[in-house]
Amino acid sequence: MEIYDCKVLIGGSRMNEARKEGISAAEIVMLRHLHGDDSVLDITHVGTSDISDVEVRDMLSLTYGPGDVDTTRAGPAILREVFGPPAIPLPRAIEGAEIVETAPKKIKPEKLKRLRDIRPDDQVMPPVAALDVKASLAQFEE
């Protein structure tokens, strides 16, 4: 997955800006959805990472998770709204991003996760295709 730095105009306001460093293409899509397409500026490609879609979805769920205002659009609900069900792959790259002159570096997933909240590996939900549906339904039949 490609990794970027960018500037976000919170709520589209030029009076309220935030820098985001070391974020995935999927998070840029999420930020555009939340703040407006033209509110994510100065997108710069800074490297690539082998981080999985499951780990990125988990970070996004925790970052944009349970909100205080509108819980119907929090966590997994907003991820489904923006990206569809978990079986659908996340965006890997953003078109039109400025590329740093030097060769993009390889960023370890551990570094990206260190900067963000993420559940321990044993608590992260596997992709839908990996779930054993029969075993899941068996618990309700007893």
N, C-alpha and C positions, 0 to 999 in steps of 0.2 A: 504494500500500500504506500502511496506517496504521502509525504509529510510536508506541512506548510507552516509558515508564519503569516499572520494577517492583522489587520486593524478592524475592529467592529464598532460601528456607530450604534450604541445601545438604543433600541427603539427607533432607530433612524435619525437620532439627534446628533448633530455635529458638536454639541456642547457636552456630550457624554460618550467618550471614546474609551475603548479597552484594547490592549495588545494581546493577542493570543499567539503563543509560541509552541511549536512541536505538536500540531494538531493534524488529524487525518482529513482526507478528502470528505469523508462522511460527516465529520463535524462541521466543515465549512457548509455543506448542504443544510445541515441542521440549523446553523446560525443564520443562513439566508432565509430559511423558513420562518424562524422566530422573529428576526429583526427587519426583514425585507431584502429583496434581491440586491439592491444597490447599497446596502448597509455594511457589506463585507468588502473592505478595500485593501489595497496594497498586498495582495496575495503573492507570497514568494515561496517557491519550491526550495526546500532546504535539505531534502534527502528522501530515502525510502526505508521501509521497515517490513519485516516479516510478520508483523502483528496480525492475528487472525480476526476475522469478522466477528466471531463470538466475543473476543476480548474487547473489540471496539464497541460493539453493541452494549456490553456490560458497562464500560466507562461512560458511554453516552446516557445510559439509563440512570446511573448514579449522579452524573453531572446535571442532567436536565430532568431528574427524577421528581419524586413527590414534591409538588409545589404547594405553597401555602394558599394560593388563590384559586386555581382551577385544577382540582385533582383528576378530572375526567381526561385531561390532556397531559398527564404526568407519566414519567417513566416509560414502561412498555407501551402504553397507549399512544404517546406521541411518536415513539419509534415506529410503530405500525402505521401511523398516519403519514409519516415522512418517507419511510423506506419499504413499507409493506411487511408481510410476515417474515419471520426469522430465516426461512429457507431461501429468500431472495438475497443474492449477494449485494454487499454495500458498494457504493461508488469507489473506485480505486484511484482516480485522478480528477483534477479540475482543469478544464481547458482555459487557456488564456492567462495562466499564472506566470509571473515573472520567474525566470530561472536564474539562479545564482551563477555567476561566471565560472566558479570552480566546479569541479565534478561533484555531483550530489553524493553525500556520504550515506553510508548504511547506518541506520539508527536501530539499536537493539530494542525489542519490545519491552524489555525490563525497564529501560530508561523512560519510555513513554508512560508505562504503568506507574513508575515511581513518582512521576509528577502528578498523577491523578489518583483518585480513589478507585479501587477495583476490588471486587470480592475475591477471596482466596479461590484458587483453581477448583477446589472441590465444591464450591458453591455456585460456580458459573454454569448456567444452563447450556446444554449442548444444542447444536442446531437441530431444527425440527426433524430433518431427515435422519438424524442419528438416534432419535427417541424410539424406544420399543413400545409401540402402541398397545400391544396385547398385554404386556406387563403392567402398563399404566392403567388399563381398563380393569384388570384383574383385581386391583385393590378395592374397586367400587362394587364388585360382584359379591364379595364376602359378607 
